[in-house]
Amino acid sequence: MYTQDLESDNEFFFTLDSKWEPYFEKKIQKPLSKRLRSLRSTLCAQVKTAIFENFNKMLLPISNVMKASEIAA
């Protein structure tokens, strides 16, 4: 039974030939990549928010008029 399934799968993929790659790129890869980028961006934003919420009181205020030597000290 397993070999029959495997043969039918192989036959299916052999019938795709040159159609598979454009189909994959258009219907699977692009939407999947778009979704993954969105999830990665959301995760990054949540991590930044969590870090800021947890360590906000420990952070020193930042002054954009201070010299580099004063900041490092």
N, CA, C and O atoms as a Tripos MOL2 file, in Angstrom:
@<TRIPOS>MOLECULE
protein
  292   291    73     0     0
PROTEIN
NO_CHARGES

@<TRIPOS>ATOM
      1 N           0.8240   -1.1890    0.0000 N.3       1 MET1
      2 CA          0.0000    0.0000    0.0000 C.3       1 MET1
      3 C           0.8760    1.2650    0.0000 C.2       1 MET1
      4 O           0.6150    2.2190   -0.7330 O.2       1 MET1
      5 N           1.9110    1.2460    0.8330 N.am      2 TYR2
      6 CA          2.8110    2.3920    0.9000 C.3       2 TYR2
      7 C           3.4950    2.6320   -0.4420 C.2       2 TYR2
      8 O           3.6340    3.7770   -0.8720 O.2       2 TYR2
      9 N           3.9180    1.5700   -1.0980 N.am      3 THR3
     10 CA          4.5920    1.7340   -2.3920 C.3       3 THR3
     11 C           3.6410    2.2800   -3.4410 C.2       3 THR3
     12 O           4.0490    3.0400   -4.3190 O.2       3 THR3
     13 N           2.3750    1.8970   -3.3540 N.am      4 GLN4
     14 CA          1.3960    2.4360   -4.2990 C.3       4 GLN4
     15 C           1.2200    3.9380   -4.0720 C.2       4 GLN4
     16 O           1.1460    4.7160   -5.0230 O.2       4 GLN4
     17 N           1.1560    4.3300   -2.8080 N.am      5 ASP5
     18 CA          1.0400    5.7590   -2.5010 C.3       5 ASP5
     19 C           2.2600    6.5160   -3.0010 C.2       5 ASP5
     20 O           2.1490    7.6010   -3.5710 O.2       5 ASP5
     21 N           3.4180    5.9250   -2.7780 N.am      6 LEU6
     22 CA          4.6630    6.5530   -3.2150 C.3       6 LEU6
     23 C           4.7010    6.6810   -4.7350 C.2       6 LEU6
     24 O           5.1140    7.7120   -5.2650 O.2       6 LEU6
     25 N           4.2770    5.6450   -5.4240 N.am      7 GLU7
     26 CA          4.2500    5.6990   -6.8880 C.3       7 GLU7
     27 C           3.2740    6.7560   -7.3730 C.2       7 GLU7
     28 O           3.5740    7.4910   -8.3140 O.2       7 GLU7
     29 N           2.1100    6.8420   -6.7430 N.am      8 SER8
     30 CA          1.1370    7.8460   -7.1710 C.3       8 SER8
     31 C           1.6650    9.2550   -6.8870 C.2       8 SER8
     32 O           1.4370   10.1780   -7.6690 O.2       8 SER8
     33 N           2.3690    9.4130   -5.7670 N.am      9 ASP9
     34 CA          2.9730   10.7170   -5.4750 C.3       9 ASP9
     35 C           4.0220   11.0680   -6.5180 C.2       9 ASP9
     36 O           4.0650   12.1970   -7.0070 O.2       9 ASP9
     37 N           4.8630   10.1080   -6.8560 N.am     10 ASN10
     38 CA          5.8900   10.3460   -7.8700 C.3      10 ASN10
     39 C           5.2620   10.6950   -9.2050 C.2      10 ASN10
     40 O           5.7230   11.6070   -9.8920 O.2      10 ASN10
     41 N           4.2240    9.9850   -9.5740 N.am     11 GLU11
     42 CA          3.5360   10.2830  -10.8320 C.3      11 GLU11
     43 C           2.9690   11.6980  -10.8040 C.2      11 GLU11
     44 O           3.0590   12.4380  -11.7850 O.2      11 GLU11
     45 N           2.3910   12.0560   -9.6790 N.am     12 PHE12
     46 CA          1.8300   13.3950   -9.5480 C.3      12 PHE12
     47 C           2.9080   14.4600   -9.7490 C.2      12 PHE12
     48 O           2.7110   15.4080  -10.5090 O.2      12 PHE12
     49 N           4.0420   14.3050   -9.0700 N.am     13 PHE13
     50 CA          5.1070   15.2990   -9.1770 C.3      13 PHE13
     51 C           5.7510   15.3130  -10.5590 C.2      13 PHE13
     52 O           6.1820   16.3650  -11.0310 O.2      13 PHE13
     53 N           5.8190   14.1560  -11.2080 N.am     14 PHE14
     54 CA          6.3680   14.1360  -12.5650 C.3      14 PHE14
     55 C           5.4450   14.8450  -13.5440 C.2      14 PHE14
     56 O           5.9180   15.4020  -14.5350 O.2      14 PHE14
     57 N           4.1460   14.8370  -13.2920 N.am     15 THR15
     58 CA          3.2210   15.5330  -14.1870 C.3      15 THR15
     59 C           3.3310   17.0480  -14.0400 C.2      15 THR15
     60 O           2.9490   17.7870  -14.9480 O.2      15 THR15
     61 N           3.8420   17.5090  -12.9220 N.am     16 LEU16
     62 CA          3.9610   18.9510  -12.7100 C.3      16 LEU16
     63 C           5.0520   19.5760  -13.5690 C.2      16 LEU16
     64 O           4.8630   20.6480  -14.1430 O.2      16 LEU16
     65 N           6.1930   18.8990  -13.6550 N.am     17 ASP17
     66 CA          7.3370   19.3570  -14.4500 C.3      17 ASP17
     67 C           7.5810   20.8560  -14.3220 C.2      17 ASP17
     68 O           7.8980   21.3450  -13.2380 O.2      17 ASP17
     69 N           7.4370   21.5740  -15.4080 N.am     18 SER18
     70 CA          7.7780   22.9980  -15.4290 C.3      18 SER18
     71 C           6.6940   23.8700  -14.7970 C.2      18 SER18
     72 O           6.9120   25.0640  -14.5940 O.2      18 SER18
     73 N           5.5520   23.3060  -14.4890 N.am     19 LYS19
     74 CA          4.4710   24.0900  -13.8920 C.3      19 LYS19
     75 C           4.6900   24.3110  -12.3960 C.2      19 LYS19
     76 O           4.2070   25.2930  -11.8310 O.2      19 LYS19
     77 N           5.4100   23.4050  -11.7660 N.am     20 TRP20
     78 CA          5.5220   23.4420  -10.3130 C.3      20 TRP20
     79 C           6.2750   24.6740   -9.8020 C.2      20 TRP20
     80 O           5.8120   25.3390   -8.8760 O.2      20 TRP20
     81 N           7.4110   24.9760  -10.3860 N.am     21 GLU21
     82 CA          8.2280   26.0720   -9.8690 C.3      21 GLU21
     83 C           7.5040   27.4180   -9.9120 C.2      21 GLU21
     84 O           7.4870   28.1170   -8.8990 O.2      21 GLU21
     85 N           6.9060   27.8100  -11.0370 N.am     22 PRO22
     86 CA          6.1610   29.0800  -11.0350 C.3      22 PRO22
     87 C           4.9730   29.0580  -10.0720 C.2      22 PRO22
     88 O           4.6770   30.0550   -9.4130 O.2      22 PRO22
     89 N           4.2970   27.9080  -10.0000 N.am     23 TYR23
     90 CA          3.1690   27.7900   -9.0710 C.3      23 TYR23
     91 C           3.6520   27.9680   -7.6360 C.2      23 TYR23
     92 O           3.0440   28.7040   -6.8580 O.2      23 TYR23
     93 N           4.7470   27.2920   -7.2880 N.am     24 PHE24
     94 CA          5.2910   27.3760   -5.9330 C.3      24 PHE24
     95 C           5.6730   28.8090   -5.5900 C.2      24 PHE24
     96 O           5.3420   29.3060   -4.5130 O.2      24 PHE24
     97 N           6.3730   29.4720   -6.5100 N.am     25 GLU25
     98 CA          6.8200   30.8390   -6.2500 C.3      25 GLU25
     99 C           5.6430   31.7940   -6.0820 C.2      25 GLU25
    100 O           5.6600   32.6560   -5.2030 O.2      25 GLU25
    101 N           4.6320   31.6460   -6.9120 N.am     26 LYS26
    102 CA          3.5090   32.5800   -6.8890 C.3      26 LYS26
    103 C           2.5250   32.2850   -5.7600 C.2      26 LYS26
    104 O           2.1090   33.1980   -5.0460 O.2      26 LYS26
    105 N           2.1540   31.0280   -5.5980 N.am     27 LYS27
    106 CA          1.0770   30.6690   -4.6760 C.3      27 LYS27
    107 C           1.5430   30.2890   -3.2740 C.2      27 LYS27
    108 O           0.7630   30.3660   -2.3250 O.2      27 LYS27
    109 N           2.7940   29.8830   -3.1310 N.am     28 ILE28
    110 CA          3.2440   29.3980   -1.8260 C.3      28 ILE28
    111 C           4.3510   30.2770   -1.2600 C.2      28 ILE28
    112 O           4.2280   30.7930   -0.1490 O.2      28 ILE28
    113 N           5.4250   30.4490   -2.0130 N.am     29 GLN29
    114 CA          6.5990   31.1320   -1.4810 C.3      29 GLN29
    115 C           6.3270   32.6020   -1.1520 C.2      29 GLN29
    116 O           6.6740   33.0560   -0.0620 O.2      29 GLN29
    117 N           5.7210   33.3430   -2.0590 N.am     30 LYS30
    118 CA          5.4870   34.7690   -1.8160 C.3      30 LYS30
    119 C           4.5510   35.0040   -0.6360 C.2      30 LYS30
    120 O           4.8860   35.7940    0.2470 O.2      30 LYS30
    121 N           3.3780   34.3450   -0.5850 N.am     31 PRO31
    122 CA          2.5120   34.5620    0.5840 C.3      31 PRO31
    123 C           3.1530   34.1010    1.8930 C.2      31 PRO31
    124 O           2.9910   34.7420    2.9320 O.2      31 PRO31
    125 N           3.8760   32.9920    1.8340 N.am     32 LEU32
    126 CA          4.5280   32.4880    3.0380 C.3      32 LEU32
    127 C           5.6250   33.4460    3.5040 C.2      32 LEU32
    128 O           5.7430   33.7180    4.6990 O.2      32 LEU32
    129 N           6.4150   33.9490    2.5810 N.am     33 SER33
    130 CA          7.4690   34.9060    2.9330 C.3      33 SER33
    131 C           6.8720   36.1850    3.5130 C.2      33 SER33
    132 O           7.3910   36.7410    4.4810 O.2      33 SER33
    133 N           5.7850   36.6390    2.9150 N.am     34 LYS34
    134 CA          5.1270   37.8490    3.3990 C.3      34 LYS34
    135 C           4.6180   37.6470    4.8250 C.2      34 LYS34
    136 O           4.7810   38.5160    5.6810 O.2      34 LYS34
    137 N           4.0130   36.5130    5.0650 N.am     35 ARG35
    138 CA          3.4850   36.1990    6.3980 C.3      35 ARG35
    139 C           4.6170   36.0690    7.4220 C.2      35 ARG35
    140 O           4.4960   36.5580    8.5450 O.2      35 ARG35
    141 N           5.7010   35.4190    7.0420 N.am     36 LEU36
    142 CA          6.8310   35.2580    7.9560 C.3      36 LEU36
    143 C           7.4670   36.5990    8.3000 C.2      36 LEU36
    144 O           7.8380   36.8310    9.4500 O.2      36 LEU36
    145 N           7.5940   37.4840    7.3110 N.am     37 ARG37
    146 CA          8.1380   38.8230    7.5820 C.3      37 ARG37
    147 C           7.2350   39.5790    8.5530 C.2      37 ARG37
    148 O           7.7120   40.2680    9.4550 O.2      37 ARG37
    149 N           5.9350   39.4420    8.3560 N.am     38 SER38
    150 CA          4.9870   40.1060    9.2400 C.3      38 SER38
    151 C           5.1040   39.5740   10.6650 C.2      38 SER38
    152 O           5.1280   40.3460   11.6230 O.2      38 SER38
    153 N           5.1760   38.2580   10.7960 N.am     39 LEU39
    154 CA          5.3080   37.6600   12.1270 C.3      39 LEU39
    155 C           6.6250   38.0560   12.7850 C.2      39 LEU39
    156 O           6.6640   38.3330   13.9840 O.2      39 LEU39
    157 N           7.6940   38.0830   12.0070 N.am     40 ARG40
    158 CA          9.0030   38.4600   12.5420 C.3      40 ARG40
    159 C           8.9740   39.9100   13.0160 C.2      40 ARG40
    160 O           9.5280   40.2330   14.0670 O.2      40 ARG40
    161 N           8.3370   40.7740   12.2520 N.am     41 SER41
    162 CA          8.2320   42.1780   12.6220 C.3      41 SER41
    163 C           7.4150   42.3430   13.8990 C.2      41 SER41
    164 O           7.7860   43.1100   14.7880 O.2      41 SER41
    165 N           6.3070   41.6210   13.9830 N.am     42 THR42
    166 CA          5.4620   41.6760   15.1710 C.3      42 THR42
    167 C           6.2170   41.1800   16.3920 C.2      42 THR42
    168 O           6.1590   41.7960   17.4560 O.2      42 THR42
    169 N           6.9200   40.0730   16.2430 N.am     43 LEU43
    170 CA          7.6960   39.5210   17.3480 C.3      43 LEU43
    171 C           8.7680   40.5050   17.8000 C.2      43 LEU43
    172 O           8.9640   40.7080   18.9980 O.2      43 LEU43
    173 N           9.4500   41.1070   16.8540 N.am     44 CYS44
    174 CA         10.4980   42.0800   17.1740 C.3      44 CYS44
    175 C           9.9060   43.2600   17.9460 C.2      44 CYS44
    176 O          10.4880   43.7070   18.9340 O.2      44 CYS44
    177 N           8.7750   43.7560   17.5110 N.am     45 ALA45
    178 CA          8.1320   44.8790   18.1930 C.3      45 ALA45
    179 C           7.7220   44.4900   19.6110 C.2      45 ALA45
    180 O           7.8690   45.2870   20.5380 O.2      45 ALA45
    181 N           7.2140   43.2840   19.7850 N.am     46 GLN46
    182 CA          6.8110   42.8310   21.1160 C.3      46 GLN46
    183 C           8.0160   42.6740   22.0380 C.2      46 GLN46
    184 O           7.9390   43.0040   23.2210 O.2      46 GLN46
    185 N           9.1170   42.1760   21.5080 N.am     47 VAL47
    186 CA         10.3380   42.0270   22.3140 C.3      47 VAL47
    187 C          10.8590   43.4000   22.7320 C.2      47 VAL47
    188 O          11.2270   43.5980   23.8900 O.2      47 VAL47
    189 N          10.8900   44.3400   21.8020 N.am     48 LYS48
    190 CA         11.3530   45.6900   22.1360 C.3      48 LYS48
    191 C          10.4730   46.3160   23.2150 C.2      48 LYS48
    192 O          10.9770   46.9330   24.1530 O.2      48 LYS48
    193 N           9.1700   46.1560   23.0790 N.am     49 THR49
    194 CA          8.2450   46.6980   24.0710 C.3      49 THR49
    195 C           8.4690   46.0540   25.4320 C.2      49 THR49
    196 O           8.5100   46.7470   26.4480 O.2      49 THR49
    197 N           8.6130   44.7370   25.4570 N.am     50 ALA50
    198 CA          8.8230   44.0270   26.7200 C.3      50 ALA50
    199 C          10.1280   44.4540   27.3820 C.2      50 ALA50
    200 O          10.1700   44.6580   28.5950 O.2      50 ALA50
    201 N          11.1880   44.5900   26.5980 N.am     51 ILE51
    202 CA         12.4750   45.0180   27.1590 C.3      51 ILE51
    203 C          12.3510   46.4250   27.7380 C.2      51 ILE51
    204 O          12.8320   46.6950   28.8390 O.2      51 ILE51
    205 N          11.7120   47.3090   27.0000 N.am     52 PHE52
    206 CA         11.5640   48.6790   27.4790 C.3      52 PHE52
    207 C          10.7120   48.7320   28.7390 C.2      52 PHE52
    208 O          11.0370   49.4650   29.6740 O.2      52 PHE52
    209 N           9.6200   47.9590   28.7770 N.am     53 GLU53
    210 CA          8.7600   47.9540   29.9600 C.3      53 GLU53
    211 C           9.5000   47.4140   31.1810 C.2      53 GLU53
    212 O           9.3140   47.9190   32.2880 O.2      53 GLU53
    213 N          10.3270   46.4050   30.9950 N.am     54 ASN54
    214 CA         11.0300   45.7930   32.1220 C.3      54 ASN54
    215 C          12.2200   46.6090   32.6020 C.2      54 ASN54
    216 O          12.4970   46.6530   33.8010 O.2      54 ASN54
    217 N          12.9180   47.2470   31.6920 N.am     55 PHE55
    218 CA         14.1520   47.9300   32.0560 C.3      55 PHE55
    219 C          14.0560   49.4500   31.9700 C.2      55 PHE55
    220 O          15.0770   50.1330   32.0420 O.2      55 PHE55
    221 N          12.8740   49.9790   31.8220 N.am     56 ASN56
    222 CA         12.6790   51.4150   31.6430 C.3      56 ASN56
    223 C          13.2880   52.2120   32.7890 C.2      56 ASN56
    224 O          13.9720   53.2080   32.5530 O.2      56 ASN56
    225 N          13.0520   51.7920   34.0120 N.am     57 LYS57
    226 CA         13.5240   52.5500   35.1670 C.3      57 LYS57
    227 C          15.0370   52.4450   35.3500 C.2      57 LYS57
    228 O          15.6400   53.3000   35.9980 O.2      57 LYS57
    229 N          15.6530   51.4100   34.7880 N.am     58 MET58
    230 CA         17.1060   51.2370   34.8990 C.3      58 MET58
    231 C          17.8670   52.0550   33.8590 C.2      58 MET58
    232 O          19.0550   52.3280   34.0280 O.2      58 MET58
    233 N          17.1930   52.4410   32.7970 N.am     59 LEU59
    234 CA         17.8660   53.1590   31.7170 C.3      59 LEU59
    235 C          18.1360   54.6020   32.1140 C.2      59 LEU59
    236 O          17.2810   55.2760   32.6890 O.2      59 LEU59
    237 N          19.3090   55.0490   31.8050 N.am     60 LEU60
    238 CA         19.6410   56.4440   32.0530 C.3      60 LEU60
    239 C          19.0260   57.3040   30.9570 C.2      60 LEU60
    240 O          18.8980   56.8620   29.8150 O.2      60 LEU60
    241 N          18.6450   58.5250   31.3000 N.am     61 PRO61
    242 CA         18.1020   59.3990   30.2580 C.3      61 PRO61
    243 C          19.1640   59.6920   29.1920 C.2      61 PRO61
    244 O          20.3530   59.7980   29.4930 O.2      61 PRO61
    245 N          18.7170   59.8170   27.9690 N.am     62 ILE62
    246 CA         19.6260   60.0630   26.8540 C.3      62 ILE62
    247 C          19.5420   61.5340   26.4690 C.2      62 ILE62
    248 O          18.4580   62.0770   26.2550 O.2      62 ILE62
    249 N          20.6920   62.1550   26.3860 N.am     63 SER63
    250 CA         20.7560   63.5490   25.9700 C.3      63 SER63
    251 C          21.4830   63.6160   24.6350 C.2      63 SER63
    252 O          22.5960   63.1080   24.5000 O.2      63 SER63
    253 N          20.8620   64.2330   23.6670 N.am     64 ASN64
    254 CA         21.5000   64.3210   22.3570 C.3      64 ASN64
    255 C          22.4590   65.5050   22.2550 C.2      64 ASN64
    256 O          23.0610   65.7130   21.2010 O.2      64 ASN64
    257 N          22.6120   66.2810   23.3200 N.am     65 VAL65
    258 CA         23.5420   67.4110   23.2990 C.3      65 VAL65
    259 C          24.8280   67.1120   24.0670 C.2      65 VAL65
    260 O          25.7470   67.9320   24.0720 O.2      65 VAL65
    261 N          24.9030   65.9600   24.7080 N.am     66 MET66
    262 CA         26.1070   65.5920   25.4600 C.3      66 MET66
    263 C          27.2060   65.1560   24.5080 C.2      66 MET66
    264 O          26.9410   64.6520   23.4160 O.2      66 MET66
    265 N          28.4360   65.3580   24.9360 N.am     67 LYS67
    266 CA         29.5850   64.9140   24.1600 C.3      67 LYS67
    267 C          29.7960   63.4280   24.4000 C.2      67 LYS67
    268 O          29.3610   62.8880   25.4170 O.2      67 LYS67
    269 N          30.4610   62.7720   23.4670 N.am     68 ALA68
    270 CA         30.7040   61.3340   23.5700 C.3      68 ALA68
    271 C          31.4930   60.9890   24.8250 C.2      68 ALA68
    272 O          31.2390   59.9600   25.4510 O.2      68 ALA68
    273 N          32.4350   61.8260   25.1960 N.am     69 SER69
    274 CA         33.2460   61.5510   26.3930 C.3      69 SER69
    275 C          32.3940   61.6050   27.6600 C.2      69 SER69
    276 O          32.6550   60.8640   28.6070 O.2      69 SER69
    277 N          31.3910   62.4630   27.6880 N.am     70 GLU70
    278 CA         30.5040   62.5530   28.8520 C.3      70 GLU70
    279 C          29.5680   61.3480   28.9270 C.2      70 GLU70
    280 O          29.2220   60.8870   30.0150 O.2      70 GLU70
    281 N          29.1650   60.8480   27.7740 N.am     71 ILE71
    282 CA         28.2590   59.6960   27.7410 C.3      71 ILE71
    283 C          28.9860   58.4490   28.2100 C.2      71 ILE71
    284 O          28.4340   57.6620   28.9790 O.2      71 ILE71
    285 N          30.2090   58.2590   27.7600 N.am     72 ALA72
    286 CA         30.9750   57.0630   28.1030 C.3      72 ALA72
    287 C          31.3280   57.0290   29.5800 C.2      72 ALA72
    288 O          31.5220   55.9470   30.1340 O.2      72 ALA72
    289 N          31.4150   58.1570   30.2200 N.am     73 ALA73
    290 CA         31.8450   58.2120   31.6260 C.3      73 ALA73
    291 C          30.7750   57.7870   32.5800 C.2      73 ALA73
    292 O          30.9940   57.7830   33.7910 O.2      73 ALA73
@<TRIPOS>BOND
     1     1     2 1
     2     2     3 1
     3     3     4 2
     4     3     5 am
     5     5     6 1
     6     6     7 1
     7     7     8 2
     8     7     9 am
     9     9    10 1
    10    10    11 1
    11    11    12 2
    12    11    13 am
    13    13    14 1
    14    14    15 1
    15    15    16 2
    16    15    17 am
    17    17    18 1
    18    18    19 1
    19    19    20 2
    20    19    21 am
    21    21    22 1
    22    22    23 1
    23    23    24 2
    24    23    25 am
    25    25    26 1
    26    26    27 1
    27    27    28 2
    28    27    29 am
    29    29    30 1
    30    30    31 1
    31    31    32 2
    32    31    33 am
    33    33    34 1
    34    34    35 1
    35    35    36 2
    36    35    37 am
    37    37    38 1
    38    38    39 1
    39    39    40 2
    40    39    41 am
    41    41    42 1
    42    42    43 1
    43    43    44 2
    44    43    45 am
    45    45    46 1
    46    46    47 1
    47    47    48 2
    48    47    49 am
    49    49    50 1
    50    50    51 1
    51    51    52 2
    52    51    53 am
    53    53    54 1
    54    54    55 1
    55    55    56 2
    56    55    57 am
    57    57    58 1
    58    58    59 1
    59    59    60 2
    60    59    61 am
    61    61    62 1
    62    62    63 1
    63    63    64 2
    64    63    65 am
    65    65    66 1
    66    66    67 1
    67    67    68 2
    68    67    69 am
    69    69    70 1
    70    70    71 1
    71    71    72 2
    72    71    73 am
    73    73    74 1
    74    74    75 1
    75    75    76 2
    76    75    77 am
    77    77    78 1
    78    78    79 1
    79    79    80 2
    80    79    81 am
    81    81    82 1
    82    82    83 1
    83    83    84 2
    84    83    85 am
    85    85    86 1
    86    86    87 1
    87    87    88 2
    88    87    89 am
    89    89    90 1
    90    90    91 1
    91    91    92 2
    92    91    93 am
    93    93    94 1
    94    94    95 1
    95    95    96 2
    96    95    97 am
    97    97    98 1
    98    98    99 1
    99    99   100 2
   100    99   101 am
   101   101   102 1
   102   102   103 1
   103   103   104 2
   104   103   105 am
   105   105   106 1
   106   106   107 1
   107   107   108 2
   108   107   109 am
   109   109   110 1
   110   110   111 1
   111   111   112 2
   112   111   113 am
   113   113   114 1
   114   114   115 1
   115   115   116 2
   116   115   117 am
   117   117   118 1
   118   118   119 1
   119   119   120 2
   120   119   121 am
   121   121   122 1
   122   122   123 1
   123   123   124 2
   124   123   125 am
   125   125   126 1
   126   126   127 1
   127   127   128 2
   128   127   129 am
   129   129   130 1
   130   130   131 1
   131   131   132 2
   132   131   133 am
   133   133   134 1
   134   134   135 1
   135   135   136 2
   136   135   137 am
   137   137   138 1
   138   138   139 1
   139   139   140 2
   140   139   141 am
   141   141   142 1
   142   142   143 1
   143   143   144 2
   144   143   145 am
   145   145   146 1
   146   146   147 1
   147   147   148 2
   148   147   149 am
   149   149   150 1
   150   150   151 1
   151   151   152 2
   152   151   153 am
   153   153   154 1
   154   154   155 1
   155   155   156 2
   156   155   157 am
   157   157   158 1
   158   158   159 1
   159   159   160 2
   160   159   161 am
   161   161   162 1
   162   162   163 1
   163   163   164 2
   164   163   165 am
   165   165   166 1
   166   166   167 1
   167   167   168 2
   168   167   169 am
   169   169   170 1
   170   170   171 1
   171   171   172 2
   172   171   173 am
   173   173   174 1
   174   174   175 1
   175   175   176 2
   176   175   177 am
   177   177   178 1
   178   178   179 1
   179   179   180 2
   180   179   181 am
   181   181   182 1
   182   182   183 1
   183   183   184 2
   184   183   185 am
   185   185   186 1
   186   186   187 1
   187   187   188 2
   188   187   189 am
   189   189   190 1
   190   190   191 1
   191   191   192 2
   192   191   193 am
   193   193   194 1
   194   194   195 1
   195   195   196 2
   196   195   197 am
   197   197   198 1
   198   198   199 1
   199   199   200 2
   200   199   201 am
   201   201   202 1
   202   202   203 1
   203   203   204 2
   204   203   205 am
   205   205   206 1
   206   206   207 1
   207   207   208 2
   208   207   209 am
   209   209   210 1
   210   210   211 1
   211   211   212 2
   212   211   213 am
   213   213   214 1
   214   214   215 1
   215   215   216 2
   216   215   217 am
   217   217   218 1
   218   218   219 1
   219   219   220 2
   220   219   221 am
   221   221   222 1
   222   222   223 1
   223   223   224 2
   224   223   225 am
   225   225   226 1
   226   226   227 1
   227   227   228 2
   228   227   229 am
   229   229   230 1
   230   230   231 1
   231   231   232 2
   232   231   233 am
   233   233   234 1
   234   234   235 1
   235   235   236 2
   236   235   237 am
   237   237   238 1
   238   238   239 1
   239   239   240 2
   240   239   241 am
   241   241   242 1
   242   242   243 1
   243   243   244 2
   244   243   245 am
   245   245   246 1
   246   246   247 1
   247   247   248 2
   248   247   249 am
   249   249   250 1
   250   250   251 1
   251   251   252 2
   252   251   253 am
   253   253   254 1
   254   254   255 1
   255   255   256 2
   256   255   257 am
   257   257   258 1
   258   258   259 1
   259   259   260 2
   260   259   261 am
   261   261   262 1
   262   262   263 1
   263   263   264 2
   264   263   265 am
   265   265   266 1
   266   266   267 1
   267   267   268 2
   268   267   269 am
   269   269   270 1
   270   270   271 1
   271   271   272 2
   272   271   273 am
   273   273   274 1
   274   274   275 1
   275   275   276 2
   276   275   277 am
   277   277   278 1
   278   278   279 1
   279   279   280 2
   280   279   281 am
   281   281   282 1
   282   282   283 1
   283   283   284 2
   284   283   285 am
   285   285   286 1
   286   286   287 1
   287   287   288 2
   288   287   289 am
   289   289   290 1
   290   290   291 1
   291   291   292 2
@<TRIPOS>SUBSTRUCTURE
     1 MET1         2 RESIDUE 1 A MET
     2 TYR2         6 RESIDUE 1 A TYR
     3 THR3        10 RESIDUE 1 A THR
     4 GLN4        14 RESIDUE 1 A GLN
     5 ASP5        18 RESIDUE 1 A ASP
     6 LEU6        22 RESIDUE 1 A LEU
     7 GLU7        26 RESIDUE 1 A GLU
     8 SER8        30 RESIDUE 1 A SER
     9 ASP9        34 RESIDUE 1 A ASP
    10 ASN10       38 RESIDUE 1 A ASN
    11 GLU11       42 RESIDUE 1 A GLU
    12 PHE12       46 RESIDUE 1 A PHE
    13 PHE13       50 RESIDUE 1 A PHE
    14 PHE14       54 RESIDUE 1 A PHE
    15 THR15       58 RESIDUE 1 A THR
    16 LEU16       62 RESIDUE 1 A LEU
    17 ASP17       66 RESIDUE 1 A ASP
    18 SER18       70 RESIDUE 1 A SER
    19 LYS19       74 RESIDUE 1 A LYS
    20 TRP20       78 RESIDUE 1 A TRP
    21 GLU21       82 RESIDUE 1 A GLU
    22 PRO22       86 RESIDUE 1 A PRO
    23 TYR23       90 RESIDUE 1 A TYR
    24 PHE24       94 RESIDUE 1 A PHE
    25 GLU25       98 RESIDUE 1 A GLU
    26 LYS26      102 RESIDUE 1 A LYS
    27 LYS27      106 RESIDUE 1 A LYS
    28 ILE28      110 RESIDUE 1 A ILE
    29 GLN29      114 RESIDUE 1 A GLN
    30 LYS30      118 RESIDUE 1 A LYS
    31 PRO31      122 RESIDUE 1 A PRO
    32 LEU32      126 RESIDUE 1 A LEU
    33 SER33      130 RESIDUE 1 A SER
    34 LYS34      134 RESIDUE 1 A LYS
    35 ARG35      138 RESIDUE 1 A ARG
    36 LEU36      142 RESIDUE 1 A LEU
    37 ARG37      146 RESIDUE 1 A ARG
    38 SER38      150 RESIDUE 1 A SER
    39 LEU39      154 RESIDUE 1 A LEU
    40 ARG40      158 RESIDUE 1 A ARG
    41 SER41      162 RESIDUE 1 A SER
    42 THR42      166 RESIDUE 1 A THR
    43 LEU43      170 RESIDUE 1 A LEU
    44 CYS44      174 RESIDUE 1 A CYS
    45 ALA45      178 RESIDUE 1 A ALA
    46 GLN46      182 RESIDUE 1 A GLN
    47 VAL47      186 RESIDUE 1 A VAL
    48 LYS48      190 RESIDUE 1 A LYS
    49 THR49      194 RESIDUE 1 A THR
    50 ALA50      198 RESIDUE 1 A ALA
    51 ILE51      202 RESIDUE 1 A ILE
    52 PHE52      206 RESIDUE 1 A PHE
    53 GLU53      210 RESIDUE 1 A GLU
    54 ASN54      214 RESIDUE 1 A ASN
    55 PHE55      218 RESIDUE 1 A PHE
    56 ASN56      222 RESIDUE 1 A ASN
    57 LYS57      226 RESIDUE 1 A LYS
    58 MET58      230 RESIDUE 1 A MET
    59 LEU59      234 RESIDUE 1 A LEU
    60 LEU60      238 RESIDUE 1 A LEU
    61 PRO61      242 RESIDUE 1 A PRO
    62 ILE62      246 RESIDUE 1 A ILE
    63 SER63      250 RESIDUE 1 A SER
    64 ASN64      254 RESIDUE 1 A ASN
    65 VAL65      258 RESIDUE 1 A VAL
    66 MET66      262 RESIDUE 1 A MET
    67 LYS67      266 RESIDUE 1 A LYS
    68 ALA68      270 RESIDUE 1 A ALA
    69 SER69      274 RESIDUE 1 A SER
    70 GLU70      278 RESIDUE 1 A GLU
    71 ILE71      282 RESIDUE 1 A ILE
    72 ALA72      286 RESIDUE 1 A ALA
    73 ALA73      290 RESIDUE 1 A ALA
